[in-house]
Amino acid sequence: MENDPVHKLVMAVLLAAIKKGARVVRIVTAEPMRVFFDFGDACLEEMRPPARIRERVLATLYEMSGATAYAPGQITVLIGEDNVPHHFDATLRGNTFRLQRSP
């Protein structure tokens, strides 16, 4: 899974969120799919993944987080040589996948 280009894209988005200091990553799954970074005082569009990979992005998010329409999940990103963990609590509401950084 880690060599899959879509998995790499999702990880790159999460790493960018951490580096830029975003509190929440919102992935709007409706067409066109959009990714927003929420900084508390501003919410900025980060990217629009191509429509052809929409389903694969969603499948990757579900697989990585374990979230469902009925239960939240979590994604952990390990950074650096020390593998410092950064956790994202994942919830799905309507057509938005919400990943909030947890302490």
C-alpha positions as a Markdown table, in Angstrom:
| # | Residue | x | y | z |
|---|---|---|---|---|
| 1 | Met | 0.0 | 0.0 | 0.0 |
| 2 | Glu | 2.8 | 2.4 | 0.9 |
| 3 | Asn | 4.2 | 2.3 | -2.7 |
| 4 | Asp | 0.8 | 3.1 | -4.2 |
| 5 | Pro | 0.8 | 6.6 | -5.8 |
| 6 | Val | -2.6 | 7.5 | -4.2 |
| 7 | His | -1.3 | 6.5 | -0.7 |
| 8 | Lys | 1.8 | 8.7 | -1.3 |
| 9 | Leu | -0.5 | 11.6 | -2.3 |
| 10 | Val | -2.6 | 11.3 | 0.8 |
| 11 | Met | 0.6 | 11.1 | 3.0 |
| 12 | Ala | 2.0 | 14.2 | 1.2 |
| 13 | Val | -1.2 | 16.1 | 1.9 |
| 14 | Leu | -1.0 | 15.1 | 5.6 |
| 15 | Leu | 2.7 | 16.0 | 5.8 |
| 16 | Ala | 2.0 | 19.4 | 4.2 |
| 17 | Ala | -0.8 | 20.0 | 6.7 |
| 18 | Ile | 1.6 | 19.3 | 9.6 |
| 19 | Lys | 4.4 | 21.5 | 8.1 |
| 20 | Lys | 2.1 | 24.4 | 7.4 |
| 21 | Gly | 0.4 | 24.2 | 10.9 |
| 22 | Ala | -3.1 | 23.3 | 9.8 |
| 23 | Arg | -5.4 | 22.2 | 12.6 |
| 24 | Val | -7.9 | 20.4 | 10.3 |
| 25 | Val | -7.7 | 18.9 | 6.8 |
| 26 | Arg | -11.1 | 18.8 | 5.1 |
| 27 | Ile | -11.5 | 16.7 | 2.0 |
| 28 | Val | -14.7 | 17.5 | 0.2 |
| 29 | Thr | -15.6 | 14.3 | -1.7 |
| 30 | Ala | -18.2 | 15.8 | -4.0 |
| 31 | Glu | -17.2 | 16.6 | -7.6 |
| 32 | Pro | -14.8 | 18.3 | -7.9 |
| 33 | Met | -12.9 | 16.8 | -5.0 |
| 34 | Arg | -11.2 | 19.5 | -3.0 |
| 35 | Val | -8.7 | 19.6 | -0.1 |
| 36 | Phe | -8.8 | 22.5 | 2.4 |
| 37 | Phe | -6.4 | 23.3 | 5.3 |
| 38 | Asp | -8.1 | 25.0 | 8.3 |
| 39 | Phe | -5.7 | 27.1 | 10.4 |
| 40 | Gly | -8.3 | 28.3 | 12.9 |
| 41 | Asp | -8.5 | 31.8 | 11.6 |
| 42 | Ala | -8.4 | 30.9 | 7.9 |
| 43 | Cys | -9.5 | 28.0 | 5.7 |
| 44 | Leu | -7.5 | 27.7 | 2.4 |
| 45 | Glu | -7.9 | 25.4 | -0.6 |
| 46 | Glu | -4.8 | 23.3 | -0.8 |
| 47 | Met | -5.5 | 21.2 | -3.9 |
| 48 | Arg | -8.0 | 19.6 | -6.3 |
| 49 | Pro | -7.1 | 16.0 | -6.9 |
| 50 | Pro | -7.9 | 14.7 | -10.4 |
| 51 | Ala | -11.5 | 13.3 | -10.7 |
| 52 | Arg | -10.1 | 10.0 | -12.0 |
| 53 | Ile | -8.5 | 9.1 | -8.7 |
| 54 | Arg | -11.4 | 10.3 | -6.5 |
| 55 | Glu | -12.6 | 6.8 | -5.6 |
| 56 | Arg | -9.1 | 5.6 | -4.9 |
| 57 | Val | -8.4 | 8.6 | -2.6 |
| 58 | Leu | -11.6 | 7.8 | -0.6 |
| 59 | Ala | -10.7 | 4.1 | -0.4 |
| 60 | Thr | -7.2 | 5.0 | 0.8 |
| 61 | Leu | -8.6 | 7.3 | 3.5 |
| 62 | Tyr | -11.0 | 4.7 | 4.7 |
| 63 | Glu | -8.3 | 2.0 | 4.8 |
| 64 | Met | -5.8 | 4.3 | 6.6 |
| 65 | Ser | -8.2 | 5.6 | 9.2 |
| 66 | Gly | -10.6 | 2.8 | 9.8 |
| 67 | Ala | -13.4 | 5.5 | 9.8 |
| 68 | Thr | -16.9 | 4.7 | 8.6 |
| 69 | Ala | -20.1 | 6.8 | 8.2 |
| 70 | Tyr | -21.0 | 5.5 | 11.7 |
| 71 | Ala | -17.7 | 5.5 | 13.6 |
| 72 | Pro | -14.6 | 7.8 | 13.7 |
| 73 | Gly | -11.1 | 6.5 | 13.0 |
| 74 | Gln | -7.5 | 7.8 | 13.3 |
| 75 | Ile | -4.5 | 8.2 | 11.0 |
| 76 | Thr | -1.0 | 8.4 | 12.5 |
| 77 | Val | 1.8 | 9.9 | 10.6 |
| 78 | Leu | 5.4 | 9.2 | 11.8 |
| 79 | Ile | 7.9 | 11.9 | 11.0 |
| 80 | Gly | 11.6 | 12.0 | 11.1 |
| 81 | Glu | 14.3 | 9.6 | 12.1 |
| 82 | Asp | 12.8 | 9.5 | 15.6 |
| 83 | Asn | 9.4 | 8.6 | 14.1 |
| 84 | Val | 7.6 | 11.3 | 16.0 |
| 85 | Pro | 3.8 | 10.5 | 15.8 |
| 86 | His | 1.2 | 13.0 | 14.6 |
| 87 | His | -2.4 | 11.9 | 15.0 |
| 88 | Phe | -5.4 | 12.9 | 12.9 |
| 89 | Asp | -8.9 | 12.0 | 14.2 |
| 90 | Ala | -10.9 | 11.1 | 11.2 |
| 91 | Thr | -14.7 | 11.6 | 10.8 |
| 92 | Leu | -17.0 | 11.4 | 7.8 |
| 93 | Arg | -19.9 | 13.9 | 7.7 |
| 94 | Gly | -22.0 | 14.1 | 4.6 |
| 95 | Asn | -19.6 | 14.6 | 1.7 |
| 96 | Thr | -16.7 | 15.8 | 3.8 |
| 97 | Phe | -13.9 | 13.7 | 5.3 |
| 98 | Arg | -12.5 | 15.7 | 8.2 |
| 99 | Leu | -9.1 | 15.0 | 9.7 |
| 100 | Gln | -8.4 | 16.9 | 12.8 |
| 101 | Arg | -4.9 | 16.9 | 14.4 |
| 102 | Ser | -5.1 | 15.6 | 17.9 |
| 103 | Pro | -2.6 | 16.5 | 20.7 |
